[in-house]
Amino acid sequence: MNHVKRITRETSVELSLELAPGDGVIETPCGFLNHMITLLAHHAGWQVRLAASGDLAVDAHHLTEDVGIALGQALLQELQSGPPRRRYGECMLPMDGTLVLAAVDLSGRGFLAWEGTFPSPRCGDFDTELVPEFWRAFARESRSTIHLRALAVDNSHHLAEAAFKGAGRALRGALCPGDTPPSTKGVWL
């Protein structure tokens, strides 16, 4: 199990990650973020224990970004110390009228390609622009290349949910044990 603790003037995040299914605990003051992290963990096959707080009087930006940073750092710890991995994963995830393509490369190079427009600026009290912000922080800190593309969108909640579920499934595939070196270069990370 990998642990990350991140405390700033804006947030406090304590997170542990185990790359095995199990009951996690997700506790932040942002219900929508809790929902998204729970979906990600379930579909990735991870056990996540998260206790986080932040300056929600401002908005959920700092909290969302810092949770993405901490989760990405925990995954990077696993990648640096764990067994060889398949490296690539992909998922085409439908959710009613929404369809999201998620593709992951555990490349050692943090990059997010996000293509999608939310029909509304908020899901409850959560700014939908924070969905790509979470993934940008996660991709950078896990040193993974992640592509998330909305091919069809019926509403903002479904787009956010399909992105987290699809990315979780793509990560699950990329993290499967690898039987060949992940690169012809002979190095990774």
Protein Blocks (a to p, Z undefined) as FASTA:
>chain_A
ZZdddddfkbccddddddbddddddddfbfklmmmmmmmmmmnopacdddddddfklmmm
lmmmmmmmmmmmmmmmmmmmmccdehiacddddehjbccddddddehpacdddddddfbf
behjacfklmmmmmmmmmmmnopacddddfbdfbfklmmmmmmmmmmmmmmmmmpccfbd
fbfnopaZZ
